[in-house]
Amino acid sequence: MATTKIIVKQEGKVHLRLKEPFDGETDFFFGSLAAIYERLTKEVVGISLARLRCVFAKSGYNLDTGKAIIRKAQVVTKKQKKYELGKEQSD
């Protein structure tokens, strides 16, 4: 019987929760801080990208801007099984 490993990755994901909905949504996930501003404006987020970059790490990766809460997200993934020519393989 194969075992499944659960892997928690903490890098590269940002969870943003707006206090007021934007386009009917309050929760957003982004791959980077810069990606936030591809979808939302600094007025919606409550902080500019330049300022966010300065204070995000200092805040312990958990920042409340007054309009949004921005956190470094933990992503839980399952180790994938690899298949080669019909044979199951695991790492």
Summary of the structure (lengths in Angstrom):
residues: 91
radius of gyration: 17.7
end to end distance: 14.1
largest distance: 54.0
contacts: 209
relative contact order: 0.25
helix: 20%
strand: 41%
